[in-house]
Amino acid sequence: MYRQLQEELFKLQEKHFNMTKQELENIITEQQNLKNLPNNKLIEFMDKLSADFEITKQNIINTTIFLDKLEELYNNTLKEFQSRNK
């Protein structure tokens, strides 16, 4: 289970295509001018933000699962260690 989860995280990191810092800065700058932007620019921004949101959300979920599994593995190991030292 641990190895499978680790492999899934590595695959996810390889596929992680966040927008560039410059693209994000551009979207932030343009927030003051949204009313004057053409629809195609708004759609482009929404697509980038939506894709980044979904990737980030999935990363958080997968990392949380990974963290829970690490905690479980640690607790199992600690329990065994403590049982040997009584």
C-alpha positions in Angstrom: 0.0 0.0 0.0 2.8 2.4 1.0 4.8 1.8 -2.2 1.7 2.1 -4.4 0.8 5.4 -2.8 4.3 6.7 -3.2 4.3 5.8 -6.9 1.0 7.5 -7.3 2.4 10.7 -5.7 5.4 10.6 -8.0 3.2 10.1 -11.1 1.1 13.0 -9.9 4.1 15.3 -9.5 5.3 14.4 -13.0 2.0 15.4 -14.4 1.8 18.6 -12.3 1.5 21.4 -14.9 0.8 24.5 -12.9 0.6 27.8 -14.6 3.8 29.8 -14.6 4.5 32.5 -12.1 4.2 35.1 -14.9 0.8 33.7 -16.0 -0.5 33.9 -12.4 0.9 37.4 -11.9 -0.8 38.4 -15.2 -4.2 37.1 -14.0 -3.7 38.9 -10.7 -2.8 42.2 -12.4 -5.8 41.9 -14.8 -8.2 41.4 -11.9 -8.5 45.2 -11.7 -9.5 45.4 -15.4 -11.9 42.4 -15.7 -14.8 44.5 -16.9 -12.8 45.6 -19.9 -11.3 42.3 -21.0 -12.8 40.3 -23.9 -14.6 37.1 -23.2 -11.9 35.0 -24.8 -9.4 36.4 -22.2 -11.8 35.7 -19.4 -12.3 32.1 -20.6 -8.5 31.7 -20.8 -8.1 32.9 -17.2 -10.9 30.7 -16.0 -9.4 27.6 -17.7 -6.0 28.2 -16.2 -7.4 28.9 -12.7 -9.8 25.9 -12.9 -7.1 23.5 -14.0 -4.7 24.7 -11.4 -7.4 24.5 -8.7 -8.2 20.9 -9.6 -4.5 19.9 -9.7 -3.8 21.5 -6.3 -7.0 20.0 -4.8 -6.0 16.5 -6.0 -2.4 17.1 -4.7 -3.8 18.0 -1.2 -6.0 15.0 -1.1 -3.3 12.6 -2.2 -0.8 14.2 0.2 -3.3 13.8 3.0 -3.7 10.1 2.2 0.0 9.7 2.0 0.5 11.5 5.4 -2.2 9.3 7.0 -0.5 6.2 5.8 2.9 7.4 7.0 1.4 8.1 10.4 -0.1 4.6 10.5 3.2 3.0 9.5 5.1 5.0 12.1 2.5 4.1 14.8 2.8 0.4 13.9 6.6 0.5 14.1 6.5 2.4 17.4 4.1 0.0 18.9 6.3 -2.9 18.0 9.4 -1.1 19.3 7.7 -0.3 22.6 6.5 -3.9 23.0 10.1 -5.1 22.7 11.4 -2.7 25.3 9.0 -3.5 28.1 
